[in-house]
Amino acid sequence: MRLLKTIRHSGLFSNSVESSEAREKLKKDEPDNYEGKFTRARDLRFLEEAKSTN
């Protein structure tokens, strides 16, 4: 399942990745700011919920 489409808007760029790859990347990620830690936890939760419903 592809989660993200490649987009270019206002200088932002995102690549499409499989949900399993996204989970692995997030698990290895170490945010360097306070908000990033919460964003990482939120996104991992979304991916885990998506995995459990498929």
Contacts in CASP RR format, 6 or more apart in sequence:
PFRMAT RR
TARGET T0000
AUTHOR 0000-0000-0000
METHOD contacts of the structure
MODEL  1
MRLLKTIRHSGLFSNSVESSEAREKLKKDEPDNYEGKFTRARDLRFLEEA
KSTN
1 18 0 8 1.000
1 19 0 8 1.000
1 50 0 8 1.000
1 54 0 8 1.000
2 16 0 8 1.000
2 17 0 8 1.000
2 18 0 8 1.000
3 16 0 8 1.000
3 17 0 8 1.000
3 18 0 8 1.000
3 19 0 8 1.000
3 22 0 8 1.000
3 47 0 8 1.000
3 50 0 8 1.000
4 14 0 8 1.000
4 15 0 8 1.000
4 16 0 8 1.000
4 17 0 8 1.000
4 22 0 8 1.000
5 14 0 8 1.000
5 16 0 8 1.000
6 13 0 8 1.000
6 14 0 8 1.000
6 15 0 8 1.000
6 16 0 8 1.000
7 13 0 8 1.000
7 14 0 8 1.000
17 25 0 8 1.000
19 47 0 8 1.000
19 50 0 8 1.000
19 51 0 8 1.000
20 51 0 8 1.000
22 43 0 8 1.000
22 47 0 8 1.000
23 44 0 8 1.000
23 47 0 8 1.000
23 48 0 8 1.000
23 51 0 8 1.000
26 40 0 8 1.000
26 43 0 8 1.000
26 44 0 8 1.000
26 47 0 8 1.000
27 44 0 8 1.000
29 40 0 8 1.000
31 37 0 8 1.000
31 39 0 8 1.000
31 40 0 8 1.000
END
